[in-house]
Amino acid sequence: MRVLPSKIVTAKAAASLVPDGCAIGVTGGGGGLVEPDTLLRAIERRFLETGSPRDLTLVHALGLGDRDRRGVNRFAHIGMVRRVIGGHWVWSPRMQAMAQAGQVEAYVLPAGVITQLMREIGAGRPGLITHVGLGTFVDPRVEGGKMNASAREDLVELIEIDGQTLLRYKPFSVGAVCIRGSFADSDGNLSLDEEGATLDALALAMAARNTGGRVLTQVRRQVPRGSIPARAVTVPGAMVDAVVVDPGQKQSYAPDADLALSGSLPPREGDSTPAPPARLDVRQVIARRAARELRPGSVLNYGFGIPDAIAKLVARQGEVDRYRQTIEHGTFGGDLLDGALFGFARNPRAMIDSPSQFDFYSGGGLDLAFLGMGEVDADGNVNVSKLQGAPVGPGGFIGDYIREWRSYNILCLT
């Protein structure tokens, strides 16, 4: 019986599938979370050696990188990228510098918008239609998400449906995507069972597959054909063009893997590790004041920065199970990691994909959000888009919608 040829290829062969001038989507989050760095490194090496692929449009919802070489920094070469559409830029100072110098067309869109737009593109729908972004810097009546003078094209427009003003984020063709999993078989069926999140891997794969692009994946190991349980497959092999196996792939930038971060182990009583005592400083004062707004049973969201001090305070008080804690990466519950490893949670109670998490948020599923901010004025107007000329990006800030916009939207200075 004949079988389909194996999709297992070298990193160099996978990198050769990225054409000049295409839009390339990349999954990943801070601290190496689901970051396909083996693929990104191979694409960077190909450009440095051959000058191709060039004039790319780089699309990433969350911030990824190590503030040095990895993640989005791999694309920070003049000529390699023409345009960047990013939700969060702080982990890629090289790309920030290029944006400030006008060497790329720099756009910032909300992280949830980018993940959901990929899903809409994959479904062949006319872009993402949403209220998220109205009245903010991504509203075309303000800046339309344009972060420098080089960014001239309108990526978002105002529309009206049943008398309601909404935003339409426009679709585009995706020529390639780079995603990551834990293991795959020779047919390309991809499982993320040992990763710290699912993020937008499936949405990216559908967007590329259905607009004529290539789906490139990397995994830590190959398993026999048909050995992955169907429910453990996140991206079916029918959507995948190439699989690169890197036995040295790390779960995160930390040296050791921890299956408690992947949700693949059932949480047990007593698994939570109390956070160490924290010294009383400005960060703790803000966290303690914000924590006074907590209500038992509330569905919470934590942003990056000082908000993670509130999560640590909750853990230290042994009250993790009093609230429904979430982060935009798709995680519910667990002990949230902080700093460079924000986005991971130890012993989470549930994990879904990022587009679905943002559906939950933008539909009003949150009761309380603790969000970081860069600047604020006396009227409460918050800036998380651009600081001192450098694009920063809101991440999930704009999409963390609180029902009825009650006083439960607590902002914490970073």
C-alpha positions, 0 to 999 in steps of 0.5 A, a space after each residue: 500500500 502506498 503512503 504519502 511521502 514524509 513531511 519531515 525535512 531539514 531546517 534549511 529545506 523548510 526555510 527555502 519554502 518562504 518566498 520573497 515579498 510574502 506575509 509571514 506569521 509567527 506564533 510565540 510569546 515571551 520567554 520562548 513560549 511556543 517560539 519556533 526559533 529553529 525555523 526563525 534561525 534558519 530563515 535568518 541564516 538563509 537571508 544573510 547568506 543569499 539575500 532571500 527571503 526579502 521584503 517580508 511582512 512579519 505578523 506576530 500577535 504577542 511579543 517574542 524574543 529575548 531582547 537580543 537575538 531570538 524571536 522577532 529579532 531574527 528578522 531585524 535586518 535591513 531588506 529582510 522585512 518591509 512591514 511589521 504588524 505586531 501586537 507587542 514589541 518590547 522583546 525585540 529592541 532591534 526591530 523597535 530601532 528599525 521602526 524608529 529609523 523608518 527602515 520598516 513600515 511599523 504597525 501595532 494592532 491589538 494581540 487579540 485582533 491579530 490572532 482572530 484576524 488570522 482565523 477570519 482569513 483562514 475561514 475566507 471571511 471579509 476580515 475581522 469585524 469588531 468593536 475592539 480598538 474603537 476610540 484608541 490609536 488603532 481607530 482610523 480616526 486616530 492613527 489606524 495603528 500606524 507607528 511611523 511615517 513609513 506606514 501609509 497603508 490603511 489596515 483598518 476601516 470604519 463600518 456601520 452595521 445596524 446603526 453601530 460603528 465598528 472596525 473592520 481589520 482587512 484580510 490579506 494573503 499569508 505566504 508562510 507561517 512558522 509554528 511549533 509543537 512538541 511532537 509530530 508524525 511523518 504526516 505532519 499531525 502536530 501536537 502541542 501537549 507538552 507546550 506552555 500554551 496553544 496560542 494561535 497555531 491553528 489559526 495561523 496554519 489555516 490562514 496560510 493553507 487557505 490563501 496559498 501559503 506554506 505551513 512550517 512547523 518545528 517539534 522536539 521529536 518525531 513519533 510513528 505515523 498514527 501514534 498521536 491520539 486524535 484529540 491530542 492533535 492541534 494542527 492536522 497534517 492536512 494543513 502542514 507542509 514541512 516539519 523540522 525536528 530539533 531534539 534540542 528544542 526547549 520548552 522555554 528559555 529556562 534550562 529545564 522543561 517542566 510538564 506542570 507548565 504544559 497542563 499535561 499533568 492533572 493538578 493535585 492538592 498541595 501542588 501550588 508553591 507559595 510565592 516567597 515573601 515580598 519586600 514592601 516597595 512601590 510595586 507591592 503597595 500598588 499590588 496590595 491596593 489593587 488586590 482590595 478590589 478582588 471579589 470571590 468567584 470573579 473571572 480575572 485577567 492579568 497583564 504584563 508588569 506589576 499585575 503579576 505582583 497581584 497574582 503572586 500576592 494571591 498565591 502567597 495568601 493561598 487564595 488561588 482557587 478563590 478566583 478564576 484567573 486567566 491570561 490572554 495566552 489561553 490559560 485558566 488557573 494555576 500559579 502564574 509565572 512572571 518576568 521573562 516567563 510571563 505567559 506560563 502557568 504551573 498546574 493550570 486548570 484549563 488551556 484553550 487557544 488564544 483566539 478563543 480566549 480573546 473571544 471570551 474577553 471581547 464578549 465581556 467574559 471578564 469581571 476584573 482585569 489588572 493591566 499594565 500601562 506605560 503612561 497615563 494622564 489626569 483623565 485616565 487616558 492610558 498609553 500602551 502603544 508607543 513610548 519615546 518614539 518606539 512602538 511598544 504595543 498593547 498586547 491584549 490590553 485593548 481586548 480585555 473587555 469588562 462587562 458594562 465597563 464597571 469600576 472593576 477595570 483596575 490599571 496598574 502602573 508598570 
